[in-house]
Every structure is written in structure tokens, then in C-alpha cells.
């Protein structure tokens, strides 16, 4: 049974005061929503504020990035114990913007993932191809390479600390969502790869989120796909109203998969 996850990646948006009111509005609007897990990933500076606002609710708070070392001379970085102390329960690792603008590679993703699975944090590991890679017919190669290197050294048990997020780079912030069929096809390929590497049971248990221009208008069709277990939302999570509409993708309340 895979309980769906709807996660909001706030990226570099929201001052602490703005974060407080957004978290409060989401908390109040989502009260009683039990069909999915809600995750909020505000900037580091707003983590403790958002944690305080959602305290006592099932809403989880995530960091947007983390370093693999627990401490040291790494200016500008934040460690796993720091996120844990701030009240985080999860962390996004390997987002395409980190790869594109800040030099993250599958190898650094792997170091972060290996550190995260040893901690209390759930790792939300992002993968996805660029437009050029898709047009060159290399989607499966790229995804398999990102998985093989990014998840290297993980045990079957470690997989239960991981959520994958398929975010085709060409769909992020462009308004150009992958069609439900295209997304499903890649999600299926990811699950097949996991089954080959870790076994059927592990592959069936892991949640694979879709990210890339998810909106209230397209979430329901995406969620109907058998291998799409939730969404990692960017732009549409910055207003409570649209994020809450995404959370209510199935007004009747969906079960797990
Ligand atoms: P958008 O929803 O703005 O396309 O961003 C997706 C994303 O990068 C979530 O991590």
C-alpha cells in the first residue's frame, strides 16, 4: 500500500513571515486530509517557523538540500543533524536545479543519499532527463544511469527511507507538463529498474512522485496513473489555494496504491 505524497518545493521563495502565513493556510485548509501525506519544503531560514506552524498535524517538513558530512568547513552548507534538530522529517536530494546551477552530480547525490538513509530523514531523490536527452531518445539510459549511480550501495532496507521524484527538466517551470501517459511510462520504467535491482516487493513499496508544472488542473489525471504516487510541486505550491486544490486531487479521498 503506497500512501500518496503531495510535496511542495518552495525553492528560493518566502521570507520567514510569508512562510508562516502560507504554512498556516495550508495547515488549516488541509486539516483532516488523510488520503495523502503532505510535505512542505521551505527555504532553510523558514524551517523552524514552518515546523512550529504544522506541529501536531501529519504535515511533514523537508529541507531542500543537505551536505553528506555532519559538520565541518563547508561554508554555506547545512548538515543532516541540523535539519533533524530543526524538525525536518525529509530532505530533497539532487533536484535538477542543484544539478544544473550548483554542480551536483550523480556521485554527490549518492553521497547525500547514503548519509540520509542512515538518519531519521526520508530522502526525496530527484531524477529526470533534459529536453535534449529526450529528443535524442536517451530517456531510459539517463534515468537508469541516475538511478544506478545515485542509489549505489543502498540495501533493500534503505529503500524504505527513500521516495523518488521523476522531474523531467523540460517540464519544470515551463508550464509544459509531461502527459500522464509519458509520465506513467517513465515511472513504470523506474519501478521495473528497482524490481531488477532490489526485488519486486521493494519496487512495489517505493513511492515515485511526478514533478514538473503540476497544477490543480492536471493533478487528477496524473494521479490516476498506476505508478504515479504523488507530486513534487513547484510554482503551484506557493499559494495556499492552488496547493490545497492539488492536495484535494481526489475530492472523494483516494486510497493508497
Ligand atoms: P514547477 O512545478 O514550478 O514546474 O517545479 C517543479 C519542481 O521543480 C518541483 O521540485
py3Dmol code that shows the C-alpha trace and the ligand (Angstrom):
import py3Dmol

protein = """\
ATOM      1  CA  UNK A   1       0.000   0.000   0.000  1.00  0.00           C
ATOM      2  CA  UNK A   2       1.606   3.244  -1.121  1.00  0.00           C
ATOM      3  CA  UNK A   3       0.108   6.283   0.587  1.00  0.00           C
ATOM      4  CA  UNK A   4       0.400   9.128  -1.933  1.00  0.00           C
ATOM      5  CA  UNK A   5       2.630  12.101  -1.148  1.00  0.00           C
ATOM      6  CA  UNK A   6       1.967  15.676  -2.208  1.00  0.00           C
ATOM      7  CA  UNK A   7       5.113  17.720  -1.608  1.00  0.00           C
ATOM      8  CA  UNK A   8       5.620  21.432  -2.123  1.00  0.00           C
ATOM      9  CA  UNK A   9       9.133  22.591  -3.026  1.00  0.00           C
ATOM     10  CA  UNK A  10       9.123  26.284  -2.186  1.00  0.00           C
ATOM     11  CA  UNK A  11      12.556  26.769  -3.779  1.00  0.00           C
ATOM     12  CA  UNK A  12      14.006  30.252  -3.014  1.00  0.00           C
ATOM     13  CA  UNK A  13      10.628  31.776  -2.178  1.00  0.00           C
ATOM     14  CA  UNK A  14       9.083  33.106   1.038  1.00  0.00           C
ATOM     15  CA  UNK A  15      10.603  35.120   3.813  1.00  0.00           C
ATOM     16  CA  UNK A  16      10.007  33.768   7.283  1.00  0.00           C
ATOM     17  CA  UNK A  17       6.856  35.829   7.743  1.00  0.00           C
ATOM     18  CA  UNK A  18       5.499  34.843   4.334  1.00  0.00           C
ATOM     19  CA  UNK A  19       6.323  31.219   5.121  1.00  0.00           C
ATOM     20  CA  UNK A  20       4.424  31.430   8.390  1.00  0.00           C
ATOM     21  CA  UNK A  21       1.212  32.567   6.733  1.00  0.00           C
ATOM     22  CA  UNK A  22       1.491  30.065   3.861  1.00  0.00           C
ATOM     23  CA  UNK A  23       2.146  27.158   6.235  1.00  0.00           C
ATOM     24  CA  UNK A  24      -0.759  28.255   8.429  1.00  0.00           C
ATOM     25  CA  UNK A  25      -3.156  28.468   5.491  1.00  0.00           C
ATOM     26  CA  UNK A  26      -2.097  25.035   4.212  1.00  0.00           C
ATOM     27  CA  UNK A  27      -2.379  23.547   7.699  1.00  0.00           C
ATOM     28  CA  UNK A  28      -5.878  24.927   8.184  1.00  0.00           C
ATOM     29  CA  UNK A  29      -7.036  24.084   4.669  1.00  0.00           C
ATOM     30  CA  UNK A  30      -5.676  20.547   4.790  1.00  0.00           C
ATOM     31  CA  UNK A  31      -6.991  19.686   8.239  1.00  0.00           C
ATOM     32  CA  UNK A  32      -8.490  16.218   8.140  1.00  0.00           C
ATOM     33  CA  UNK A  33      -6.924  15.247   4.803  1.00  0.00           C
ATOM     34  CA  UNK A  34      -5.856  11.662   5.394  1.00  0.00           C
ATOM     35  CA  UNK A  35      -5.723  10.303   1.831  1.00  0.00           C
ATOM     36  CA  UNK A  36      -2.168  11.582   1.288  1.00  0.00           C
ATOM     37  CA  UNK A  37       0.926  12.729   3.157  1.00  0.00           C
ATOM     38  CA  UNK A  38       1.690  16.410   2.789  1.00  0.00           C
ATOM     39  CA  UNK A  39       5.296  17.601   2.751  1.00  0.00           C
ATOM     40  CA  UNK A  40       6.411  21.244   2.814  1.00  0.00           C
ATOM     41  CA  UNK A  41       9.976  22.155   1.795  1.00  0.00           C
ATOM     42  CA  UNK A  42      10.575  25.818   2.635  1.00  0.00           C
ATOM     43  CA  UNK A  43      13.972  27.538   2.483  1.00  0.00           C
ATOM     44  CA  UNK A  44      16.358  26.785   5.369  1.00  0.00           C
ATOM     45  CA  UNK A  45      15.655  30.116   7.076  1.00  0.00           C
ATOM     46  CA  UNK A  46      11.947  29.302   7.394  1.00  0.00           C
ATOM     47  CA  UNK A  47      12.238  25.662   8.501  1.00  0.00           C
ATOM     48  CA  UNK A  48      11.726  26.143  12.230  1.00  0.00           C
ATOM     49  CA  UNK A  49       8.871  28.567  11.629  1.00  0.00           C
ATOM     50  CA  UNK A  50       7.056  26.134   9.347  1.00  0.00           C
ATOM     51  CA  UNK A  51       7.747  23.223  11.723  1.00  0.00           C
ATOM     52  CA  UNK A  52       6.153  25.234  14.555  1.00  0.00           C
ATOM     53  CA  UNK A  53       3.089  26.053  12.431  1.00  0.00           C
ATOM     54  CA  UNK A  54       2.378  22.429  11.485  1.00  0.00           C
ATOM     55  CA  UNK A  55       3.223  20.924  14.876  1.00  0.00           C
ATOM     56  CA  UNK A  56       0.636  18.359  15.944  1.00  0.00           C
ATOM     57  CA  UNK A  57      -0.560  17.751  12.371  1.00  0.00           C
ATOM     58  CA  UNK A  58       0.513  14.969   9.980  1.00  0.00           C
ATOM     59  CA  UNK A  59       2.215  17.536   7.708  1.00  0.00           C
ATOM     60  CA  UNK A  60       5.948  16.862   7.335  1.00  0.00           C
ATOM     61  CA  UNK A  61       8.651  19.434   6.733  1.00  0.00           C
ATOM     62  CA  UNK A  62      11.634  18.836   4.444  1.00  0.00           C
ATOM     63  CA  UNK A  63      14.903  20.552   3.656  1.00  0.00           C
ATOM     64  CA  UNK A  64      15.638  21.336   0.002  1.00  0.00           C
ATOM     65  CA  UNK A  65      19.237  20.141   0.132  1.00  0.00           C
ATOM     66  CA  UNK A  66      21.788  18.769   2.590  1.00  0.00           C
ATOM     67  CA  UNK A  67      25.503  18.005   2.852  1.00  0.00           C
ATOM     68  CA  UNK A  68      26.728  14.462   3.429  1.00  0.00           C
ATOM     69  CA  UNK A  69      29.120  15.395   6.249  1.00  0.00           C
ATOM     70  CA  UNK A  70      27.709  16.002   9.706  1.00  0.00           C
ATOM     71  CA  UNK A  71      29.883  19.081  10.288  1.00  0.00           C
ATOM     72  CA  UNK A  72      32.989  20.802   9.010  1.00  0.00           C
ATOM     73  CA  UNK A  73      34.411  23.660   6.997  1.00  0.00           C
ATOM     74  CA  UNK A  74      31.759  23.694   4.250  1.00  0.00           C
ATOM     75  CA  UNK A  75      30.648  27.304   4.011  1.00  0.00           C
ATOM     76  CA  UNK A  76      27.018  27.677   3.021  1.00  0.00           C
ATOM     77  CA  UNK A  77      26.080  24.067   3.626  1.00  0.00           C
ATOM     78  CA  UNK A  78      23.673  22.514   6.118  1.00  0.00           C
ATOM     79  CA  UNK A  79      24.014  19.051   7.675  1.00  0.00           C
ATOM     80  CA  UNK A  80      21.600  16.244   8.441  1.00  0.00           C
ATOM     81  CA  UNK A  81      21.745  16.762  12.242  1.00  0.00           C
ATOM     82  CA  UNK A  82      20.930  20.443  11.660  1.00  0.00           C
ATOM     83  CA  UNK A  83      17.857  19.536   9.616  1.00  0.00           C
ATOM     84  CA  UNK A  84      16.807  16.955  12.187  1.00  0.00           C
ATOM     85  CA  UNK A  85      17.146  19.443  15.004  1.00  0.00           C
ATOM     86  CA  UNK A  86      15.079  21.974  13.051  1.00  0.00           C
ATOM     87  CA  UNK A  87      12.289  19.385  12.979  1.00  0.00           C
ATOM     88  CA  UNK A  88      12.645  18.121   9.420  1.00  0.00           C
ATOM     89  CA  UNK A  89      11.488  14.615   8.589  1.00  0.00           C
ATOM     90  CA  UNK A  90      12.654  14.585   4.983  1.00  0.00           C
ATOM     91  CA  UNK A  91      15.081  16.192   2.562  1.00  0.00           C
ATOM     92  CA  UNK A  92      15.058  16.740  -1.196  1.00  0.00           C
ATOM     93  CA  UNK A  93      18.262  15.462  -2.812  1.00  0.00           C
ATOM     94  CA  UNK A  94      19.539  16.032  -6.344  1.00  0.00           C
ATOM     95  CA  UNK A  95      16.926  18.450  -7.604  1.00  0.00           C
ATOM     96  CA  UNK A  96      17.653  19.321 -11.229  1.00  0.00           C
ATOM     97  CA  UNK A  97      18.247  22.972 -10.291  1.00  0.00           C
ATOM     98  CA  UNK A  98      21.009  21.823  -7.924  1.00  0.00           C
ATOM     99  CA  UNK A  99      22.462  19.717 -10.706  1.00  0.00           C
ATOM    100  CA  UNK A 100      22.113  22.457 -13.324  1.00  0.00           C
ATOM    101  CA  UNK A 101      23.250  25.530 -11.354  1.00  0.00           C
ATOM    102  CA  UNK A 102      25.297  24.199  -8.440  1.00  0.00           C
ATOM    103  CA  UNK A 103      27.322  21.399  -9.944  1.00  0.00           C
ATOM    104  CA  UNK A 104      25.611  18.431  -8.308  1.00  0.00           C
ATOM    105  CA  UNK A 105      26.354  15.119  -9.957  1.00  0.00           C
ATOM    106  CA  UNK A 106      25.039  11.597  -9.576  1.00  0.00           C
ATOM    107  CA  UNK A 107      28.085  10.959  -7.357  1.00  0.00           C
ATOM    108  CA  UNK A 108      27.323  13.795  -4.925  1.00  0.00           C
ATOM    109  CA  UNK A 109      23.680  12.756  -4.947  1.00  0.00           C
ATOM    110  CA  UNK A 110      24.816   9.273  -3.938  1.00  0.00           C
ATOM    111  CA  UNK A 111      26.898  10.564  -1.020  1.00  0.00           C
ATOM    112  CA  UNK A 112      23.931  12.551   0.230  1.00  0.00           C
ATOM    113  CA  UNK A 113      21.523   9.647  -0.194  1.00  0.00           C
ATOM    114  CA  UNK A 114      23.837   7.255   1.665  1.00  0.00           C
ATOM    115  CA  UNK A 115      24.089   9.743   4.546  1.00  0.00           C
ATOM    116  CA  UNK A 116      20.337  10.405   4.615  1.00  0.00           C
ATOM    117  CA  UNK A 117      19.275   6.755   4.766  1.00  0.00           C
ATOM    118  CA  UNK A 118      21.370   6.329   7.916  1.00  0.00           C
ATOM    119  CA  UNK A 119      19.463   9.188   9.558  1.00  0.00           C
ATOM    120  CA  UNK A 120      15.864   9.807  10.549  1.00  0.00           C
ATOM    121  CA  UNK A 121      15.220  11.712   7.316  1.00  0.00           C
ATOM    122  CA  UNK A 122      13.356  10.386   4.297  1.00  0.00           C
ATOM    123  CA  UNK A 123      15.320  11.202   1.145  1.00  0.00           C
ATOM    124  CA  UNK A 124      13.257  12.557  -1.759  1.00  0.00           C
ATOM    125  CA  UNK A 125      15.654  11.761  -4.598  1.00  0.00           C
ATOM    126  CA  UNK A 126      15.102  13.629  -7.870  1.00  0.00           C
ATOM    127  CA  UNK A 127      15.912  12.305 -11.326  1.00  0.00           C
ATOM    128  CA  UNK A 128      14.881  13.324 -14.818  1.00  0.00           C
ATOM    129  CA  UNK A 129      16.126  13.952 -18.339  1.00  0.00           C
ATOM    130  CA  UNK A 130      16.699  17.214 -20.200  1.00  0.00           C
ATOM    131  CA  UNK A 131      14.864  18.087 -23.404  1.00  0.00           C
ATOM    132  CA  UNK A 132      17.974  17.330 -25.478  1.00  0.00           C
ATOM    133  CA  UNK A 133      18.267  13.902 -23.866  1.00  0.00           C
ATOM    134  CA  UNK A 134      14.593  13.169 -24.551  1.00  0.00           C
ATOM    135  CA  UNK A 135      14.863  14.305 -28.151  1.00  0.00           C
ATOM    136  CA  UNK A 136      17.920  12.091 -28.596  1.00  0.00           C
ATOM    137  CA  UNK A 137      15.885   9.087 -27.430  1.00  0.00           C
ATOM    138  CA  UNK A 138      18.042   8.682 -24.326  1.00  0.00           C
ATOM    139  CA  UNK A 139      15.397   8.919 -21.577  1.00  0.00           C
ATOM    140  CA  UNK A 140      15.797   5.374 -20.298  1.00  0.00           C
ATOM    141  CA  UNK A 141      19.604   5.465 -20.405  1.00  0.00           C
ATOM    142  CA  UNK A 142      19.696   8.731 -18.494  1.00  0.00           C
ATOM    143  CA  UNK A 143      17.216   7.588 -15.865  1.00  0.00           C
ATOM    144  CA  UNK A 144      18.984   4.269 -15.371  1.00  0.00           C
ATOM    145  CA  UNK A 145      22.347   5.978 -15.021  1.00  0.00           C
ATOM    146  CA  UNK A 146      20.957   8.442 -12.465  1.00  0.00           C
ATOM    147  CA  UNK A 147      19.407   5.571 -10.511  1.00  0.00           C
ATOM    148  CA  UNK A 148      22.418   3.257 -10.741  1.00  0.00           C
ATOM    149  CA  UNK A 149      24.881   5.872  -9.506  1.00  0.00           C
ATOM    150  CA  UNK A 150      22.542   7.842  -7.242  1.00  0.00           C
ATOM    151  CA  UNK A 151      21.326   4.753  -5.369  1.00  0.00           C
ATOM    152  CA  UNK A 152      24.621   2.802  -5.446  1.00  0.00           C
ATOM    153  CA  UNK A 153      25.404   0.966  -2.234  1.00  0.00           C
ATOM    154  CA  UNK A 154      21.859   1.062  -0.851  1.00  0.00           C
ATOM    155  CA  UNK A 155      20.415  -2.048   0.735  1.00  0.00           C
ATOM    156  CA  UNK A 156      16.856  -3.255   0.229  1.00  0.00           C
ATOM    157  CA  UNK A 157      16.057  -1.903   3.688  1.00  0.00           C
ATOM    158  CA  UNK A 158      17.475   1.511   2.835  1.00  0.00           C
ATOM    159  CA  UNK A 159      14.889   1.803   0.065  1.00  0.00           C
ATOM    160  CA  UNK A 160      12.152   2.235   2.646  1.00  0.00           C
ATOM    161  CA  UNK A 161      13.791   5.584   3.566  1.00  0.00           C
ATOM    162  CA  UNK A 162      13.550   6.824   0.018  1.00  0.00           C
ATOM    163  CA  UNK A 163      10.959   8.488  -2.171  1.00  0.00           C
ATOM    164  CA  UNK A 164      11.841   9.024  -5.812  1.00  0.00           C
ATOM    165  CA  UNK A 165      10.745  12.054  -7.797  1.00  0.00           C
ATOM    166  CA  UNK A 166      10.722  11.930 -11.581  1.00  0.00           C
ATOM    167  CA  UNK A 167      11.062  15.511 -12.767  1.00  0.00           C
ATOM    168  CA  UNK A 168      11.715  15.878 -16.482  1.00  0.00           C
ATOM    169  CA  UNK A 169      13.818  19.038 -16.697  1.00  0.00           C
ATOM    170  CA  UNK A 170      11.879  20.302 -19.711  1.00  0.00           C
ATOM    171  CA  UNK A 171       8.668  20.290 -17.663  1.00  0.00           C
ATOM    172  CA  UNK A 172       9.976  22.251 -14.666  1.00  0.00           C
ATOM    173  CA  UNK A 173       8.657  25.793 -14.501  1.00  0.00           C
ATOM    174  CA  UNK A 174       7.767  25.750 -18.183  1.00  0.00           C
ATOM    175  CA  UNK A 175       4.049  25.064 -17.998  1.00  0.00           C
ATOM    176  CA  UNK A 176       4.784  22.068 -20.205  1.00  0.00           C
ATOM    177  CA  UNK A 177       3.700  19.100 -18.083  1.00  0.00           C
ATOM    178  CA  UNK A 178       4.554  15.601 -19.191  1.00  0.00           C
ATOM    179  CA  UNK A 179       1.314  13.985 -20.328  1.00  0.00           C
ATOM    180  CA  UNK A 180       0.028  11.414 -17.838  1.00  0.00           C
ATOM    181  CA  UNK A 181       0.959   8.705 -20.348  1.00  0.00           C
ATOM    182  CA  UNK A 182       4.544   9.921 -20.792  1.00  0.00           C
ATOM    183  CA  UNK A 183       4.991  10.266 -17.032  1.00  0.00           C
ATOM    184  CA  UNK A 184       3.474   6.827 -16.407  1.00  0.00           C
ATOM    185  CA  UNK A 185       5.774   5.248 -18.982  1.00  0.00           C
ATOM    186  CA  UNK A 186       8.880   6.578 -17.204  1.00  0.00           C
ATOM    187  CA  UNK A 187       7.515   5.805 -13.719  1.00  0.00           C
ATOM    188  CA  UNK A 188       6.919   2.265 -14.872  1.00  0.00           C
ATOM    189  CA  UNK A 189      10.463   2.012 -16.217  1.00  0.00           C
ATOM    190  CA  UNK A 190      11.806   3.295 -12.891  1.00  0.00           C
ATOM    191  CA  UNK A 191       9.796   0.703 -10.974  1.00  0.00           C
ATOM    192  CA  UNK A 192      10.958  -2.048 -13.343  1.00  0.00           C
ATOM    193  CA  UNK A 193      14.569  -0.995 -12.777  1.00  0.00           C
ATOM    194  CA  UNK A 194      14.021  -1.049  -9.000  1.00  0.00           C
ATOM    195  CA  UNK A 195      12.495  -4.516  -9.257  1.00  0.00           C
ATOM    196  CA  UNK A 196      15.537  -5.788 -11.153  1.00  0.00           C
ATOM    197  CA  UNK A 197      17.986  -4.247  -8.681  1.00  0.00           C
ATOM    198  CA  UNK A 198      16.196  -4.666  -5.363  1.00  0.00           C
ATOM    199  CA  UNK A 199      13.339  -7.114  -5.918  1.00  0.00           C
ATOM    200  CA  UNK A 200       9.623  -6.950  -6.706  1.00  0.00           C
ATOM    201  CA  UNK A 201       8.440  -6.304  -3.194  1.00  0.00           C
ATOM    202  CA  UNK A 202      10.787  -3.347  -2.667  1.00  0.00           C
ATOM    203  CA  UNK A 203       9.857  -1.915  -6.057  1.00  0.00           C
ATOM    204  CA  UNK A 204       6.161  -2.200  -5.277  1.00  0.00           C
ATOM    205  CA  UNK A 205       6.603  -0.405  -1.951  1.00  0.00           C
ATOM    206  CA  UNK A 206       8.527   2.652  -3.086  1.00  0.00           C
ATOM    207  CA  UNK A 207       6.724   5.881  -3.901  1.00  0.00           C
ATOM    208  CA  UNK A 208       7.546   7.631  -7.149  1.00  0.00           C
ATOM    209  CA  UNK A 209       6.364  11.240  -7.380  1.00  0.00           C
ATOM    210  CA  UNK A 210       5.973  13.241 -10.565  1.00  0.00           C
ATOM    211  CA  UNK A 211       7.219  16.839 -10.732  1.00  0.00           C
ATOM    212  CA  UNK A 212       7.133  19.438 -13.495  1.00  0.00           C
ATOM    213  CA  UNK A 213       4.350  22.010 -13.940  1.00  0.00           C
ATOM    214  CA  UNK A 214       1.894  20.149 -11.713  1.00  0.00           C
ATOM    215  CA  UNK A 215      -1.244  22.280 -11.376  1.00  0.00           C
ATOM    216  CA  UNK A 216      -4.732  21.872  -9.905  1.00  0.00           C
ATOM    217  CA  UNK A 217      -5.914  21.300 -13.488  1.00  0.00           C
ATOM    218  CA  UNK A 218      -3.640  18.345 -14.275  1.00  0.00           C
ATOM    219  CA  UNK A 219      -3.081  16.609 -10.935  1.00  0.00           C
ATOM    220  CA  UNK A 220      -6.113  14.305 -11.100  1.00  0.00           C
ATOM    221  CA  UNK A 221      -5.140  12.793 -14.446  1.00  0.00           C
ATOM    222  CA  UNK A 222      -1.574  12.296 -13.272  1.00  0.00           C
ATOM    223  CA  UNK A 223      -2.711  10.637 -10.050  1.00  0.00           C
ATOM    224  CA  UNK A 224      -4.891   8.191 -11.954  1.00  0.00           C
ATOM    225  CA  UNK A 225      -1.768   6.563 -13.411  1.00  0.00           C
ATOM    226  CA  UNK A 226      -0.898   3.332 -11.621  1.00  0.00           C
ATOM    227  CA  UNK A 227       2.776   4.153 -10.989  1.00  0.00           C
ATOM    228  CA  UNK A 228       2.383   7.828 -10.054  1.00  0.00           C
ATOM    229  CA  UNK A 229       2.245   8.023  -6.268  1.00  0.00           C
ATOM    230  CA  UNK A 230       2.138  11.755  -5.764  1.00  0.00           C
ATOM    231  CA  UNK A 231       3.616  15.034  -6.878  1.00  0.00           C
ATOM    232  CA  UNK A 232       6.531  17.341  -6.194  1.00  0.00           C
ATOM    233  CA  UNK A 233       5.057  20.764  -6.857  1.00  0.00           C
ATOM    234  CA  UNK A 234       6.990  23.988  -7.517  1.00  0.00           C
ATOM    235  CA  UNK A 235       5.189  27.132  -8.686  1.00  0.00           C
ATOM    236  CA  UNK A 236       1.688  25.963  -7.774  1.00  0.00           C
ATOM    237  CA  UNK A 237       2.641  25.347  -4.140  1.00  0.00           C
ATOM    238  CA  UNK A 238       3.424  28.990  -3.427  1.00  0.00           C
ATOM    239  CA  UNK A 239      -0.226  29.943  -2.951  1.00  0.00           C
ATOM    240  CA  UNK A 240      -2.282  28.025  -0.416  1.00  0.00           C
ATOM    241  CA  UNK A 241      -5.332  27.972  -2.637  1.00  0.00           C
ATOM    242  CA  UNK A 242      -3.672  26.180  -5.570  1.00  0.00           C
ATOM    243  CA  UNK A 243      -1.642  23.818  -3.368  1.00  0.00           C
ATOM    244  CA  UNK A 244      -4.786  22.861  -1.452  1.00  0.00           C
ATOM    245  CA  UNK A 245      -6.592  22.174  -4.720  1.00  0.00           C
ATOM    246  CA  UNK A 246      -3.718  19.861  -5.681  1.00  0.00           C
ATOM    247  CA  UNK A 247      -3.941  18.119  -2.296  1.00  0.00           C
ATOM    248  CA  UNK A 248      -7.647  17.596  -2.995  1.00  0.00           C
ATOM    249  CA  UNK A 249      -6.903  15.904  -6.325  1.00  0.00           C
ATOM    250  CA  UNK A 250      -9.488  13.358  -5.430  1.00  0.00           C
ATOM    251  CA  UNK A 251     -12.227  15.146  -3.550  1.00  0.00           C
ATOM    252  CA  UNK A 252     -13.718  11.827  -2.539  1.00  0.00           C
ATOM    253  CA  UNK A 253     -10.404  10.850  -0.922  1.00  0.00           C
ATOM    254  CA  UNK A 254      -8.183   8.302  -2.617  1.00  0.00           C
ATOM    255  CA  UNK A 255      -6.752   5.229  -1.012  1.00  0.00           C
ATOM    256  CA  UNK A 256      -3.176   4.081  -1.339  1.00  0.00           C
ATOM    257  CA  UNK A 257      -1.833   2.083  -4.257  1.00  0.00           C
TER     258      UNK A 257
END
"""
ligand_1 = """\
10
LIG
P 7.220 23.545 -11.190
O 6.021 22.888 -10.545
O 7.276 25.033 -10.954
O 7.355 23.153 -12.625
O 8.512 22.967 -10.430
C 8.627 21.595 -10.277
C 9.760 21.319 -9.378
O 10.905 21.571 -9.701
C 9.461 20.752 -8.051
O 10.607 20.322 -7.400
"""
view = py3Dmol.view(width=600, height=400)
view.addModel(protein, "pdb")
view.setStyle({"model": 0}, {"cartoon": {"style": "trace"}})
view.addModel(ligand_1, "xyz")
view.setStyle({"model": 1}, {"stick": {}})
view.zoomTo()
view.show()
